[in-house]
Amino acid sequence: MDNEKRMSVRHGFVVESFSPGDGPSETVDAVPGSRMAGHVLGYRGYRTDRGGSALMRVIPATRVLLDISLEAPPRVLGAGPVPPVALYGMRTAPTRLSRSDGLGIVVELPPHVAYSVFGAVNDTVLDGADLLGGRAGNLVEGLAAAPGWRERMALLDDTLAAWTAAGPVASPRVVWAWRRLCRTGGRLPIGRLADEIGWTRRNLLTRFRAQIGVSPKAAGRVIRFDRALRLLRREPPLPLSAVAQIAGYSDQPHLTREFRSLAGGTPAELAGRRSHSFKTALDSSD
């Protein structure tokens, strides 16, 4: 079987990657259909069958992850199993998982879209059943019964579109504040941000945290980290000192401390790891 096979589906261009010699492994990336274009950053289906479990680290990012396990949900190290439908909010610390062989789909969402879909986001791992009730189980059953990836992606598109239409609408000012932070690389002072949208700092903090999941200050910290990580993974690589300056850190040691605190690793270690995020980011910029 070829290492890489390409096909077209109604949700865009999909790449199925296979890793021979290490047991069957399949990754399927898809862009959303027209109903969720501009709302969903991407879908990633996966199937592993390597006869064991793998340790994973979910690091902070400017996206909210919806992880739907159709078989054998992962376990949080030192805690317990992750719910079959799990929502990873914008975190300020890494989450370490042990994932067994299985089948599932990850959806990446901007935080304000996740709020419209689920009505709640924060910096922890949330149980989809608590947010959605019986709809979470129905989604898992429908995806598990679907005959292939095309049908799974179509079902997700239709389901998320319906949930978004029925869910709460994020405040336009909160969405603007989020995008403004992203455009400025997380470096805009919070007082100035509040002045620009015409709110008090307290009102901004309350509304932003409720609809984005973290405070504006914490969001700025994650935005800086996310930008620095993408800079580190560019080719040709930039010196750490240059990355620190561009991303808004006071110096290289400051960059290193933030990487250890937010992601549990050094810049060099994380730069060499394969990214599990989609290449597009609706609300971020270099």
C-alpha positions as CSV (number, residue, x, y, z in Angstrom):
1,M,0.0,0.0,0.0
2,D,1.3,3.5,-0.8
3,N,2.5,5.6,2.0
4,E,0.1,8.3,1.0
5,K,-3.2,8.1,-0.9
6,R,-5.3,11.1,-2.0
7,M,-9.0,11.4,-2.7
8,S,-11.6,14.1,-3.1
9,V,-14.7,14.4,-0.9
10,R,-17.5,16.9,-0.8
11,H,-15.8,18.5,2.3
12,G,-12.6,19.4,0.3
13,F,-9.3,17.7,-0.2
14,V,-8.5,14.8,2.0
15,V,-5.2,13.1,2.6
16,E,-5.0,9.6,4.0
17,S,-1.6,8.8,5.4
18,F,-0.4,5.2,6.1
19,S,2.6,4.2,8.2
20,P,3.6,0.7,7.0
21,G,5.8,-1.5,9.2
22,D,4.4,-0.1,12.4
23,G,0.9,-1.5,12.3
24,P,-2.0,0.1,10.4
25,S,-2.3,3.8,11.1
26,E,-4.6,6.2,9.3
27,T,-5.0,10.0,9.4
28,V,-7.7,11.8,7.4
29,D,-7.8,15.6,7.2
30,A,-10.8,17.4,5.8
31,V,-11.9,21.0,5.6
32,P,-15.5,21.8,6.6
33,G,-18.4,22.0,4.1
34,S,-20.1,25.2,3.2
35,R,-22.3,25.2,6.3
36,M,-19.4,25.3,8.7
37,A,-16.8,27.0,6.5
38,G,-15.3,29.9,8.6
39,H,-16.5,28.3,11.8
40,V,-14.6,24.9,11.9
41,L,-10.9,25.1,11.4
42,G,-10.7,21.4,10.3
43,Y,-11.6,17.8,10.9
44,R,-9.0,15.1,11.6
45,G,-10.0,11.5,11.6
46,Y,-7.6,8.8,12.9
47,R,-7.4,5.1,13.3
48,T,-4.5,3.3,15.1
49,D,-3.9,-0.4,15.4
50,R,-0.3,-0.8,16.7
51,G,-1.0,-3.3,19.5
52,G,-0.4,-0.9,22.4
53,S,-0.9,2.5,23.9
54,A,0.9,5.8,23.2
55,L,1.7,8.7,25.5
56,M,0.4,12.1,24.2
57,R,0.6,15.6,25.3
58,V,-2.1,18.1,24.5
59,I,-0.4,21.6,24.6
60,P,-2.0,25.0,24.9
61,A,-3.3,26.4,21.6
62,T,-5.5,29.2,20.3
63,R,-8.0,26.6,19.3
64,V,-10.6,24.5,21.2
65,L,-10.4,20.7,20.5
66,L,-13.4,18.5,20.3
67,D,-12.1,14.9,20.6
68,I,-14.7,12.3,19.7
69,S,-13.5,8.7,20.6
70,L,-15.5,6.0,18.8
71,E,-13.4,3.3,20.4
72,A,-11.3,3.2,23.7
73,P,-11.2,6.9,24.9
74,P,-7.8,8.0,26.2
75,R,-6.9,8.4,29.8
76,V,-5.5,11.4,31.6
77,L,-2.3,10.4,33.3
78,G,-2.8,10.3,37.0
79,A,-6.5,10.7,36.7
80,G,-9.1,8.7,34.8
81,P,-10.6,8.1,31.3
82,V,-11.5,11.0,29.1
83,P,-15.2,11.1,28.1
84,P,-16.0,9.8,24.7
85,V,-17.0,13.3,23.7
86,A,-14.4,15.6,25.3
87,L,-13.9,19.4,24.9
88,Y,-10.4,20.7,25.5
89,G,-10.6,24.4,26.2
90,M,-7.8,26.9,25.7
91,R,-5.5,25.6,28.4
92,T,-2.6,27.2,30.2
93,A,-0.9,23.9,31.1
94,P,-0.3,20.7,29.2
95,T,-2.6,17.7,29.5
96,R,-0.9,14.3,29.4
97,L,-2.8,11.4,27.9
98,S,-2.4,7.7,27.3
99,R,-4.2,6.7,24.2
100,S,-4.8,3.0,23.2
101,D,-5.5,1.8,19.7
102,G,-8.8,3.0,18.3
103,L,-10.9,5.2,16.0
104,G,-11.9,8.8,16.5
105,I,-12.2,12.3,15.1
106,V,-10.8,15.6,16.4
107,V,-12.5,18.9,15.5
108,E,-10.7,22.2,15.9
109,L,-12.8,25.3,16.7
110,P,-12.1,28.9,17.5
111,P,-13.1,29.5,21.1
112,H,-16.0,31.8,20.4
113,V,-17.5,29.2,18.0
114,A,-17.1,26.5,20.6
115,Y,-19.1,28.7,22.9
116,S,-21.9,28.9,20.3
117,V,-21.8,25.1,19.9
118,F,-21.6,24.0,23.5
119,G,-22.6,27.0,25.6
120,A,-19.5,26.7,27.8
121,V,-15.8,26.6,27.5
122,N,-13.0,26.9,30.1
123,D,-9.4,25.8,30.6
124,T,-10.2,22.2,31.6
125,V,-11.4,19.0,29.8
126,L,-15.2,19.1,29.7
127,D,-17.5,16.1,29.3
128,G,-19.6,16.5,26.2
129,A,-22.4,14.6,27.9
130,D,-22.6,17.4,30.6
131,L,-22.9,20.0,27.9
132,L,-25.0,18.2,25.4
133,G,-27.0,15.6,27.3
134,G,-28.1,12.7,25.1
135,R,-27.0,14.5,21.9
136,A,-23.4,13.5,22.7
137,G,-24.1,9.8,22.8
138,N,-26.3,10.1,19.7
139,L,-23.4,11.7,17.8
140,V,-21.0,9.0,18.8
141,E,-23.5,6.3,17.8
142,G,-24.1,8.0,14.4
143,L,-20.4,8.4,13.7
144,A,-19.6,4.8,14.7
145,A,-22.4,3.5,12.4
146,A,-21.3,5.6,9.4
147,P,-19.7,3.5,6.6
148,G,-16.7,5.7,6.0
149,W,-14.9,9.0,6.5
150,R,-17.0,10.9,3.9
151,E,-20.2,10.1,5.8
152,R,-18.6,10.8,9.2
153,M,-17.4,14.3,8.1
154,A,-20.8,15.0,6.5
155,L,-22.6,14.0,9.7
156,L,-20.3,16.2,11.8
157,D,-20.8,19.1,9.4
158,D,-24.6,18.8,9.6
159,T,-24.6,18.2,13.4
160,L,-22.3,21.1,14.3
161,A,-24.2,23.5,12.0
162,A,-27.5,22.6,13.8
163,W,-26.0,23.0,17.2
164,T,-24.4,26.3,16.3
165,A,-27.7,27.7,15.0
166,A,-29.5,26.7,18.2
167,G,-26.7,27.7,20.6
168,P,-25.9,31.1,22.2
169,V,-24.3,33.8,20.1
170,A,-21.0,35.2,21.3
171,S,-20.9,39.0,21.9
172,P,-19.5,40.8,18.8
173,R,-17.3,42.8,21.1
174,V,-15.9,39.7,22.7
175,V,-15.2,38.2,19.2
176,W,-13.6,41.5,18.2
177,A,-11.5,41.6,21.3
178,W,-10.3,38.0,20.7
179,R,-9.4,38.7,17.1
180,R,-7.7,42.0,18.1
181,L,-5.5,40.0,20.6
182,C,-4.6,37.5,17.9
183,R,-3.7,40.2,15.4
184,T,-1.4,41.9,17.9
185,G,0.2,38.6,18.9
186,G,-1.2,38.7,22.4
187,R,0.8,41.8,23.2
188,L,-2.0,44.4,23.5
189,P,-2.4,45.8,27.1
190,I,-5.8,44.7,28.5
191,G,-6.7,48.2,29.6
192,R,-6.2,49.5,26.1
193,L,-8.3,46.6,24.7
194,A,-11.1,47.5,27.1
195,D,-10.9,51.1,26.1
196,E,-11.0,50.2,22.4
197,I,-14.3,48.3,22.8
198,G,-15.8,50.7,25.2
199,W,-16.0,48.4,28.3
200,T,-14.6,48.6,31.7
201,R,-11.8,46.2,32.5
202,R,-14.1,44.2,34.8
203,N,-16.8,43.9,32.2
204,L,-14.3,42.8,29.6
205,L,-12.8,40.2,32.0
206,T,-16.2,38.8,32.9
207,R,-17.6,38.5,29.4
208,F,-14.4,37.4,27.8
209,R,-13.8,34.6,30.3
210,A,-17.4,33.4,29.9
211,Q,-17.2,33.2,26.1
212,I,-13.6,32.5,25.3
213,G,-12.8,30.3,28.4
214,V,-9.9,32.2,29.9
215,S,-9.1,35.8,30.9
216,P,-7.8,38.2,28.2
217,K,-4.4,38.1,30.0
218,A,-4.2,34.3,29.8
219,A,-5.4,34.3,26.2
220,G,-2.6,36.7,25.3
221,R,-0.1,34.4,27.0
222,V,-1.4,31.4,24.9
223,I,-1.4,33.5,21.7
224,R,2.3,34.4,22.2
225,F,3.2,30.8,22.9
226,D,1.3,29.6,19.9
227,R,2.9,32.1,17.6
228,A,6.4,31.3,19.0
229,L,5.8,27.6,18.4
230,R,4.8,28.2,14.8
231,L,7.9,30.4,14.3
232,L,10.1,27.6,15.7
233,R,8.6,25.1,13.2
234,R,9.3,27.2,10.2
235,E,11.9,26.3,7.6
236,P,14.6,27.5,7.7
237,P,14.6,27.7,11.5
238,L,15.0,31.0,13.2
239,P,17.4,31.5,16.2
240,L,15.7,31.3,19.6
241,S,16.6,34.9,20.3
242,A,14.9,36.1,17.1
243,V,11.8,34.0,17.9
244,A,11.6,35.5,21.4
245,Q,11.8,39.0,20.0
246,I,9.2,38.5,17.3
247,A,6.8,36.7,19.6
248,G,7.0,39.4,22.3
249,Y,9.1,37.8,25.0
250,S,11.6,39.9,27.0
251,D,14.4,37.6,26.1
252,Q,15.3,34.0,25.3
253,P,15.2,32.8,28.9
254,H,11.7,34.2,29.2
255,L,10.7,32.2,26.1
256,T,12.1,29.1,27.6
257,R,10.4,29.5,31.0
258,E,7.0,30.0,29.3
259,F,7.5,26.9,27.1
260,R,8.3,24.8,30.2
261,S,5.3,26.3,32.1
262,L,2.7,26.1,29.4
263,A,3.8,22.9,27.5
264,G,6.1,21.0,29.8
265,G,9.1,21.1,27.4
266,T,11.8,23.2,26.0
267,P,11.5,25.2,22.8
268,A,14.0,22.8,21.0
269,E,12.0,19.8,22.1
270,L,8.7,21.1,21.0
271,A,10.0,22.5,17.7
272,G,11.1,19.0,16.7
273,R,7.7,17.3,17.5
274,R,5.2,16.8,14.8
275,S,2.3,19.2,15.1
276,H,-1.2,17.7,15.4
277,S,-2.9,21.0,14.7
278,F,-4.3,22.0,11.4
279,K,-2.3,24.4,9.2
280,T,-5.1,27.0,9.1
281,A,-5.9,29.2,12.0
282,L,-9.0,31.4,11.5
283,D,-8.2,33.9,14.2
284,S,-4.4,34.0,14.4
285,S,-1.8,35.6,12.3
286,D,2.0,35.7,12.1
